[in-house]
Amino acid sequence: MAARAQRRRGRTDLDRNRLVRRRSGAHRVGLAHQAPRLPSSGLERQPAGARTPQRAQPRHECEGAARVRGGRRHRLSDCSVGEEVVVKVDFLIVGAGPVGLLIAVLLGRDGWRVTVVERWPTRYPMPRACTIDHEALRILQSAGVMAEHSELFEPSRGERGGYQIRNGEGELLRAINWNRAAESGWANTNGFYQPDLEAVLESMASALPTVDVRRGWSATAVAQDVGTVTLTVARTGNEAHEETLVGSWLIGSDGANSAVRDLVGIDSVDSGFEADWLVVDYEPLDDREWQAFVTQYCDPEQPATAVNSGPGRRRFEFMRRADVTVDDLGRAETAWQLMAPWNVTPDNARLERHAVYTFRGRWANEWRRGRVLLAGDAAHLMPPFLGQGLCSGFRDASSLAWRLSLIESGSAGPALLDSYGSERSTHVREIIEAAIEIGRLVCELDPHKAAERDVALRSERNDPLLTPVEPPQPRLGEPSLTRSGDAWAGRLSVQARVEADGVTGLFDDVQGGRWQLVTLEADPSAAVPPDLARWFRSIGGTISSVSADGLLRDADGAYRTWFENHGCSVVLSRPDFYIYGTGLAADVVPLLESLRGALTSSLVPAQEGALS
Ligand SMILES: Cc1cc2nc3c(=O)[nH]c(=O)nc-3n(C[C@H](O)[C@H](O)[C@H](O)COP(=O)(O)OP(=O)(O)OC[C@H]3O[C@@H](n4cnc5c(N)ncnc54)[C@H](O)[C@@H]3O)c2cc1C
């Protein structure tokens, strides 16, 4: 695939993807748009003050003209004397938040030329997300993050599974097992510090020779034709200074107030759920052990959340009551007053930040307009009661990156993107609804309704048949790029430890493969016709057999258990770790043929989404 991609990139070098850099006052392409002045999340009512535009970073006109990778020269841009600069770009990404940066790393590692445009000159220094799940960590593993930076993540621990819902009297109403090992090979839930993760992602993106992260530029206009997207950007703080970028695809990962979403005219649907919450991050100065990793205090007097927010950090969140103004809630004194009942005081804690956010549930009603795609908060917002906003954004990144890579390398057609929105929107809406459901439990201010809620939760708690596992793990929505009629298709696949040649580790590190065909015990390779095996390898597929004592040893017996629980002995997983299809030994060839058919049929033209 790499050689073909390189050939194709070489061809397109000659005939498309031009970046024309103009001086201020030059022509504007497409719809003009003033970038919003709000903080990126759009939720923070009281920003920490670090978002004001800072010094403009000087940038040499010809920076990044050519860089060397592994001995090959990739021309990122060609400088000419005078006003025009022609630049080669495969992908434009608007927004260098965690989702945009992850997409840049995933595409850049494949050698694609990526330009990321970010309106702020420096990174947002404050955390929003503070917990991350196993699936998101496997995605970060695929981007190369976990090999060097697994210490950023602290697995959930604490009593009763780590996630507790308690009422105003402190009675435990529901306990959820977040402490378990999970099917992606990583701890089910982990605390982390978002600015540290963003710093790692940005340094990885910037270190890639084909990725250019351009800070201090705001997207202001988008136009597209059948083959390209044209993006106008303006210097933050000097809007009269504009440039025009051209790429094959544009990804809008520009947060809740997405300019890209507005520019291409995609509407959002609002769930109607909305509540203001004070978010307080602090560094404990004592070494107190907290009973739970996350506790939701469903106290109608003062709903609150306490959470382990990564190594050496804690967070409290407090809902705004009707008799408190946003301004009052946002004061430091209020934060200390609200934390006092837990004996968190200036003597034993250092306040890192306090800010009021509006928690709401919302989703874009389209994820693609022609060559423009949405990802992350630009596509969906949810209240953070399940810690799933960023995790969902990382799922978008993974789902998008493999599709775009296959399309640009010529192994699939743009029609493959039709299933991006249908798969992701159904999946994320189920999670948004679950987060809102927990939110309604926690945010209840009416004491009578709160008492009724407690009765209902007590009876659920005492029902041995009910063991809540949250957040939910929905199936991908339809239409999806999966084998139809398969009960497990579209569900999350498994990663566990294997051993080969004396090396024991997680499957993706030891055996690897983007598309992974894994069988239990019997090696299926001989049954696969050579042309099919060659094609599968060309898209990054691997065929492996795990067994109790073979060449690829099922180190903990987890694969055997998984196959037994799923009633199959073969699984074909996609690069975003969702199951394409399952079966028995005889299904190996039909599964691969079915995948080849699906990707090949996407090459048939005339199925592109409508242009804006
Ligand atoms: C209080 C709180 C707690 C949370 N807790 C969790 C949690 O525990 N777990 C979890 O998974 N999620 C959590 N989330 C959600 C998570 O923080 C977000 O989903 C995630 O940060 C979104 O990342 P993003 O990259 O999509 O958007 P952002 O991080 O918002 O990045 C968007 C970027 O685009 C840039 N941008 C915007 N407009 C333009 C423009 N016109 N031109 C150029 N650049 C532009 C912005 O400056 C910004 O840098 C929480 C959110 C909040 C508010």
The ligand as a MOL file (V3000), in Angstrom:
LIG
                    3D

  0  0  0     0  0            999 V3000
M  V30 BEGIN CTAB
M  V30 COUNTS 53 58 0 0 0
M  V30 BEGIN ATOM
M  V30 1 C -15.4700 19.8600 32.3790 0
M  V30 2 C -15.2460 18.8390 31.3240 0
M  V30 3 C -14.8420 17.5600 31.6920 0
M  V30 4 C -14.6260 16.6000 30.7200 0
M  V30 5 N -14.2340 15.3590 31.1100 0
M  V30 6 C -14.0140 14.4060 30.1720 0
M  V30 7 C -13.5120 13.1250 30.5520 0
M  V30 8 O -13.2540 12.8660 31.7280 0
M  V30 9 N -13.2900 12.2050 29.5670 0
M  V30 10 C -13.5220 12.4760 28.2550 0
M  V30 11 O -13.3310 11.5780 27.4100 0
M  V30 12 N -13.9660 13.6890 27.8690 0
M  V30 13 C -14.2050 14.6670 28.7770 0
M  V30 14 N -14.5890 15.9090 28.3890 0
M  V30 15 C -14.7320 16.2140 26.9520 0
M  V30 16 C -13.3700 16.5480 26.3140 0
M  V30 17 O -12.6830 17.5030 27.0610 0
M  V30 18 C -13.5910 17.0490 24.8950 0
M  V30 19 O -14.4240 16.1240 24.2290 0
M  V30 20 C -12.2850 17.1800 24.1230 0
M  V30 21 O -11.3880 18.0320 24.7740 0
M  V30 22 C -12.5890 17.7110 22.7150 0
M  V30 23 O -11.4250 17.7000 21.9400 0
M  V30 24 P -11.4560 18.3040 20.4500 0
M  V30 25 O -10.0680 18.1640 19.9460 0
M  V30 26 O -12.5850 17.7360 19.6940 0
M  V30 27 O -11.8390 19.8430 20.6540 0
M  V30 28 P -11.0250 20.9980 21.3800 0
M  V30 29 O -10.1350 20.4710 22.4310 0
M  V30 30 O -12.0320 22.0050 21.7820 0
M  V30 31 O -10.0730 21.5670 20.2560 0
M  V30 32 C -10.5530 22.3510 19.2010 0
M  V30 33 C -9.4200 23.2490 18.7380 0
M  V30 34 O -9.8690 23.9560 17.5700 0
M  V30 35 C -9.3870 25.2740 17.6540 0
M  V30 36 N -10.2300 26.1270 16.8030 0
M  V30 37 C -11.5180 26.4940 17.0150 0
M  V30 38 N -11.9600 27.2640 16.0110 0
M  V30 39 C -10.9170 27.4000 15.1600 0
M  V30 40 C -10.7570 28.0770 13.9320 0
M  V30 41 N -11.7500 28.7890 13.3740 0
M  V30 42 N -9.5630 28.0040 13.3060 0
M  V30 43 C -8.5350 27.2840 13.8330 0
M  V30 44 N -8.6450 26.6310 15.0030 0
M  V30 45 C -9.8280 26.6670 15.6550 0
M  V30 46 C -9.4910 25.6120 19.1180 0
M  V30 47 O -8.6890 26.7170 19.4670 0
M  V30 48 C -9.0570 24.3130 19.7720 0
M  V30 49 O -7.6940 24.2750 20.0350 0
M  V30 50 C -14.8160 16.8990 29.3480 0
M  V30 51 C -15.2140 18.1880 28.9880 0
M  V30 52 C -15.4230 19.1490 29.9490 0
M  V30 53 C -15.8180 20.5150 29.5080 0
M  V30 END ATOM
M  V30 BEGIN BOND
M  V30 1 1 1 2
M  V30 2 1 2 3
M  V30 3 2 2 52
M  V30 4 2 3 4
M  V30 5 1 4 5
M  V30 6 1 4 50
M  V30 7 2 5 6
M  V30 8 1 6 7
M  V30 9 1 6 13
M  V30 10 2 7 8
M  V30 11 1 7 9
M  V30 12 1 9 10
M  V30 13 2 10 11
M  V30 14 1 10 12
M  V30 15 2 12 13
M  V30 16 1 13 14
M  V30 17 1 14 15
M  V30 18 1 14 50
M  V30 19 1 15 16
M  V30 20 1 16 17
M  V30 21 1 16 18
M  V30 22 1 18 19
M  V30 23 1 18 20
M  V30 24 1 20 21
M  V30 25 1 20 22
M  V30 26 1 22 23
M  V30 27 1 23 24
M  V30 28 2 24 25
M  V30 29 1 24 26
M  V30 30 1 24 27
M  V30 31 1 27 28
M  V30 32 2 28 29
M  V30 33 1 28 30
M  V30 34 1 28 31
M  V30 35 1 31 32
M  V30 36 1 32 33
M  V30 37 1 33 34
M  V30 38 1 33 48
M  V30 39 1 34 35
M  V30 40 1 35 36
M  V30 41 1 35 46
M  V30 42 1 36 37
M  V30 43 1 36 45
M  V30 44 2 37 38
M  V30 45 1 38 39
M  V30 46 1 39 40
M  V30 47 2 39 45
M  V30 48 1 40 41
M  V30 49 2 40 42
M  V30 50 1 42 43
M  V30 51 2 43 44
M  V30 52 1 44 45
M  V30 53 1 46 47
M  V30 54 1 46 48
M  V30 55 1 48 49
M  V30 56 2 50 51
M  V30 57 1 51 52
M  V30 58 1 52 53
M  V30 END BOND
M  V30 END CTAB
M  END
